[in-house]
Amino acid sequence: MPLLQTHITEILMLLFLVVTFFQSGIDKVTDWKGNVSFVKDHFKHTSIKNFTSLLLAVILVIEILAGALMFVGIFNLAITGNKDNALLGVELAALCLIFLLIGQRLAKDYVGAMSLTVYFILTIFCLYLLNK
């Protein structure tokens, strides 16, 4: 298991991001109506108010895909040292966070936008480590 020890920092970061993105995606799937209701209300005074369901679906797909790629990437990294799946998953996670940030800024939810910063910093640091 020398690869596990060699990449333990990346693997732990990936595990954190997998939990974060899978949980968010699963929540959207299991409570779609509740999430749509929240998002429609949150964005009712913005230019995207008529597209909230579609945009929520896009976020859902990106979250699940990012989580799945990072999950598979953990095993690839630990067993073979291959970073490709993990890297793609983290890139999608970063893109998703930027989309969420745009939404929070449009809704003028500055506290919500600020809370995304912690996730984004971790994601970018993981991206940096995977690119080394």
C-alpha positions in Angstrom: 0.0 0.0 0.0 2.8 2.5 -0.7 0.6 4.4 -3.1 -2.0 4.9 -0.4 0.6 6.5 1.9 2.1 8.5 -1.0 -1.3 10.0 -1.9 -3.0 10.1 1.6 -3.5 13.9 1.5 -5.2 13.8 -1.9 -7.2 10.8 -0.9 -8.5 12.4 2.3 -9.4 15.6 0.4 -11.1 13.5 -2.2 -13.1 11.7 0.4 -14.3 15.0 1.9 -15.3 16.2 -1.5 -17.1 12.9 -2.4 -19.1 13.1 0.8 -19.9 16.8 0.1 -21.0 16.4 -3.5 -22.7 13.0 -3.2 -24.7 14.1 -0.2 -25.8 17.3 -2.0 -26.7 15.3 -5.1 -28.6 12.7 -3.2 -30.5 15.4 -1.3 -31.6 16.9 -4.6 -32.8 13.5 -5.9 -34.6 12.5 -2.7 -36.2 15.9 -2.1 -36.5 17.3 -5.6 -39.7 19.2 -4.9 -38.4 20.8 -1.7 -35.2 21.8 -3.5 -37.0 23.3 -6.4 -39.3 25.2 -4.1 -36.3 26.6 -2.1 -34.4 27.6 -5.3 -37.4 29.2 -6.9 -38.0 31.3 -3.8 -34.3 32.1 -3.4 -34.0 33.3 -7.0 -37.5 34.9 -7.4 -36.0 38.4 -7.9 -33.2 37.5 -10.3 -32.7 37.2 -14.0 -32.6 33.4 -13.7 -36.0 33.0 -12.0 -37.5 31.2 -15.0 -34.7 28.7 -15.3 -34.3 27.5 -11.8 -35.5 24.0 -12.3 -33.2 23.5 -15.3 -30.2 25.0 -13.6 -30.9 22.9 -10.5 -30.9 19.8 -12.7 -27.6 20.9 -14.3 -26.0 21.3 -10.8 -27.4 17.9 -9.8 -25.8 16.2 -12.8 -22.4 17.9 -12.2 -22.5 17.1 -8.5 -23.2 13.4 -9.0 -20.7 13.1 -11.9 -18.0 14.9 -9.9 -18.7 12.7 -6.8 -18.6 9.5 -8.9 -15.4 10.4 -10.7 -13.7 11.4 -7.4 -14.9 8.2 -5.8 -13.5 6.0 -8.6 -10.4 8.3 -8.6 -9.7 7.4 -5.0 -9.3 3.8 -5.8 -7.3 4.5 -9.0 -5.0 6.7 -7.0 -4.5 4.3 -4.1 -4.0 1.2 -6.3 -2.3 2.4 -9.5 -1.4 6.0 -8.8 -3.5 7.1 -11.8 -4.9 10.6 -11.1 -7.1 11.1 -14.2 -10.6 10.3 -12.8 -9.9 12.2 -9.5 -8.6 15.2 -11.4 -11.6 15.3 -13.7 -13.9 15.0 -10.7 -12.2 17.8 -8.8 -12.3 20.0 -11.9 -16.1 19.4 -12.2 -16.4 20.1 -8.5 -14.6 23.5 -8.9 -16.8 24.3 -11.9 -19.9 23.4 -9.9 -18.8 25.7 -7.0 -18.3 28.6 -9.4 -21.8 28.0 -10.8 -23.2 28.0 -7.2 -21.2 31.2 -6.4 -22.7 32.9 -9.5 -26.2 32.0 -8.3 -25.5 33.2 -4.7 -24.2 36.5 -6.0 -27.2 36.9 -8.4 -29.5 36.3 -5.4 -27.5 38.8 -3.4 -26.9 36.1 -0.8 -23.4 37.2 0.2 -23.2 35.0 3.3 -24.1 32.0 1.2 -21.5 33.0 -1.4 -18.9 33.5 1.3 -19.6 30.0 2.7 -18.7 28.4 -0.6 -15.2 29.8 -0.2 -14.1 27.1 2.2 -15.2 24.4 -0.2 -13.5 26.2 -3.1 -10.2 26.6 -1.3 -10.1 22.9 -0.5 -11.1 22.0 -4.0 -8.4 24.2 -5.6 -5.8 22.8 -3.2 -6.8 19.3 -4.1 -6.6 20.2 -7.8 -3.1 21.6 -7.2 -1.9 18.4 -5.4 -3.3 16.2 -8.1 -1.6 18.3 -10.8 1.8 17.9 -9.2 
